[in-house]
Amino acid sequence: MYKEKDAEGRYRGGPAYYIEKAMGLKWYAVTFAVATVIATGLLLPGVQANAIADSASNVLCGAGACEAVGGAGALKLWIGLGVAAVLALIIFGGIKRIATFAEVVVPFMALAFILMAVIVMIANAGKVPAMFADIFSSAFGAHAAFGAIIGQAIAWGVKRGIYANEAGQGTGPHAAAAAEVSHPAKQGYVQAFAIYFDTMLVCTSTAFLLLSTGMYNTFRTVTENGKDTLVAIVSGVPGLQPSEGAQFTQAAVESVLPGWGAGFVALALFFFAFTTIMAYYYMAETNLTYLAGVKKTHPLATLLLRLGIVGMVVFGAYHNAAMAWTLGDIGVGLMAWLNVIAILILQKPALIALRDYERQKKLGVDPVFDPEALGIRNAHFWKKQA
């Protein structure tokens, strides 16, 4: 609703824009923009890079590559450097063909991944009833082994669920603003559907993969002498920690489709994670553009952002998963707390736009948005369109 066109004719928008225009709080908008540059430019890319390096090294080490380069750590560093090089080609060199290729491939990879989960569940059909029994008994705290950790499970679910569906985090509106639509509610419906697709289909498919094959570890935290330690309740894949998620999924698929299951998961994860890193750069750049205002973004600021995100890709790939997730959680928290407060306050214009869209749909016309007629101020782009 509050997006703009920048000097190069590209759409820009997001929480910083709607906080300033709808709430009239420039300082709050600037705070969010700075937090987003830090989060999406420095803190969050490491999570995705680590997932790529973790899954790829798992496959390559199995083929003997670890010994050739001097160990798993060295291999992950080389993978990180490779991912960073491709990212640099896109953001420095403007090679849009790779980005376009990824846009086409990712939806097919998502569907292939869901199909893979269905195949694995069919192969383990005899274990599916017990799997659902475990899910429901655990959800209501009735499972003898898992009942005591229901609070921890919910906390982990919320923390990791935000990464999947982005609801309330403040990242989604940046991508939504870039869409070409005749009414903002059209894109609002697309964004809402994305949450169901990501969480209900892709993430639930992953859960079913792990549970139906038994390739998962469950831990509870025990505190002794002021120190927290993880104690295993279930060890389906001995030796793996909770943060090493990709390898659990690879083990699950490999148990049914040995020889190529782990490679398929690594390839799918590369496309999912790499496109997310590209999106993070776009979000960080958008907020730099906002901070520059009517001026053009200073070349030095853009250069530092590009170097920063490329460097964090290498850092995240090389360091352990726990470090990457800790930085990522800080990034999510920085954005989410600021954005959730804003969207709770800004419900009114969103609901007005939604009712206007539904009214026009009932009339059988293609909805168009006229903010002036609806009493919505400062939606300058849409005012010009109308």
C-alpha positions, 0 to 999 in steps of 0.5 A, spaced: 500 500 500 505 504 501 510 502 496 514 507 491 518 507 485 525 509 486 530 513 481 531 507 477 523 505 476 524 499 481 518 498 486 521 499 493 517 498 500 516 494 506 515 496 514 520 502 514 515 505 508 509 504 512 511 505 519 513 512 516 507 514 511 501 510 516 504 512 523 508 518 521 514 516 526 520 517 522 525 515 527 521 508 528 522 507 521 529 509 521 530 504 527 527 499 523 531 500 516 537 500 520 535 493 524 533 490 517 540 492 514 544 489 519 539 483 520 538 481 512 545 484 510 549 480 516 546 476 521 541 472 517 545 470 511 549 465 515 544 461 517 542 459 509 550 458 507 551 454 513 545 449 511 548 449 504 555 447 506 552 442 511 548 438 506 553 439 501 559 437 505 555 431 508 554 428 500 561 430 498 565 427 504 561 421 503 565 421 496 571 422 499 572 429 498 574 431 505 580 427 505 582 431 499 582 438 501 584 436 509 577 435 512 570 437 513 572 444 516 576 445 510 571 443 505 565 447 508 570 453 507 571 451 500 563 451 499 562 457 502 567 461 498 564 458 492 557 460 494 559 467 495 563 467 489 556 466 485 552 471 490 558 476 488 557 475 481 549 477 481 550 483 486 556 486 483 556 484 476 548 484 475 548 477 472 540 476 472 540 470 468 542 466 474 537 469 479 532 468 473 534 461 473 533 460 480 526 463 480 524 458 475 527 452 478 525 453 486 517 452 485 519 445 481 524 443 487 519 445 492 514 440 488 519 435 487 521 435 495 513 434 497 513 428 492 519 425 495 516 426 502 510 422 499 514 417 496 518 416 503 511 415 507 508 410 502 515 406 502 514 406 510 506 406 510 506 401 516 509 406 520 505 412 518 499 410 523 504 410 529 507 417 526 501 420 527 499 417 534 506 420 536 504 427 533 498 427 537 500 424 543 506 429 544 502 435 542 497 434 548 503 432 552 500 425 553 507 421 550 511 419 556 517 420 553 516 427 550 510 430 555 516 433 559 519 437 554 512 440 550 514 447 552 521 446 549 518 443 543 513 449 542 519 454 543 523 451 538 517 451 533 515 458 534 523 460 533 524 456 527 517 457 524 518 464 523 524 462 518 519 458 514 513 463 513 516 470 515 509 471 518 510 478 522 518 478 521 517 484 516 521 481 511 515 479 506 513 486 505 519 487 501 518 482 496 510 484 496 512 491 494 516 489 488 509 485 485 505 488 479 498 488 481 492 492 480 490 492 488 494 491 494 490 486 497 491 481 491 498 481 493 496 480 500 492 474 498 499 471 495 503 473 501 498 469 506 498 463 501 505 463 501 505 461 509 501 455 508 505 453 502 511 454 506 509 451 513 503 446 511 506 443 505 514 444 505 515 444 512 510 438 514 513 434 508 520 435 512 517 433 519 513 427 516 520 425 512 523 424 519 518 421 523 516 416 518 523 413 517 525 414 525 531 419 523 530 424 528 533 425 535 530 428 541 533 432 546 531 435 553 535 440 557 538 438 564 541 443 568 546 441 573 551 446 577 548 452 573 550 448 566 545 446 561 546 439 557 542 436 552 540 429 554 538 424 548 531 421 549 531 418 542 537 417 537 535 416 530 541 419 527 546 418 533 551 424 533 547 429 530 545 435 534 539 439 533 542 445 529 544 440 524 537 439 521 539 438 513 543 432 515 537 429 518 533 430 512 538 427 508 538 421 512 531 420 512 531 420 504 537 416 504 534 410 508 529 409 503 532 411 496 540 410 498 545 413 493 542 419 491 537 421 496 542 425 500 544 429 494 537 430 492 536 434 498 543 438 498 541 440 491 534 442 493 536 446 499 542 449 495 536 452 491 532 454 497 537 457 501 541 461 495 535 464 493 533 466 500 540 469 501 539 473 494 532 476 497 536 478 503 540 482 499 534 485 496 531 487 503 538 490 505 539 494 499 531 496 499 532 499 506 539 502 504 535 506 499 530 508 504 535 511 509 538 515 503 531 518 502 531 522 495 538 522 494 541 516 491 544 511 495 552 512 497 556 508 493 560 506 499 554 504 503 552 499 497 559 496 497 560 495 504 553 492 504 555 487 498 562 486 501 558 484 508 553 479 505 558 476 501 563 475 507 557 473 512 556 467 507 563 465 508 563 466 515 556 462 516 558 456 511 565 455 515 563 456 522 558 451 526 551 451 525 549 453 533 553 460 531 549 461 525 543 460 528 544 464 534 546 470 529 540 469 525 535 469 531 538 475 533 536 478 526 529 475 526 528 478 533 531 485 531 526 485 526 520 482 528 519 486 535 519 492 531 514 490 526 509 486 530 508 492 534 507 496 528 502 492 524 498 491 530 497 499 530 496 499 523 490 494 522 485 499 520 488 501 513 489 494 511 482 492 513 479 498 509 483 495 503 481 488 504 474 490 504 474 494 498 477 488 494 472 484 496 467 489 495 469 490 488 470 482 487 463 481 489 461 486 483 465 482 478 470 487 476 478 486 476 479 490 483 483 497 482 485 501 488 484 508 489 486 510 496 483 517 496 476 514 495 477 510 501 480 515 506 487 512 506 493 518 506 500 517 503 499 512 499 502 516 493 504 511 488 497 508 488 494 515 488 498 516 481 495 510 479 488 511 480 
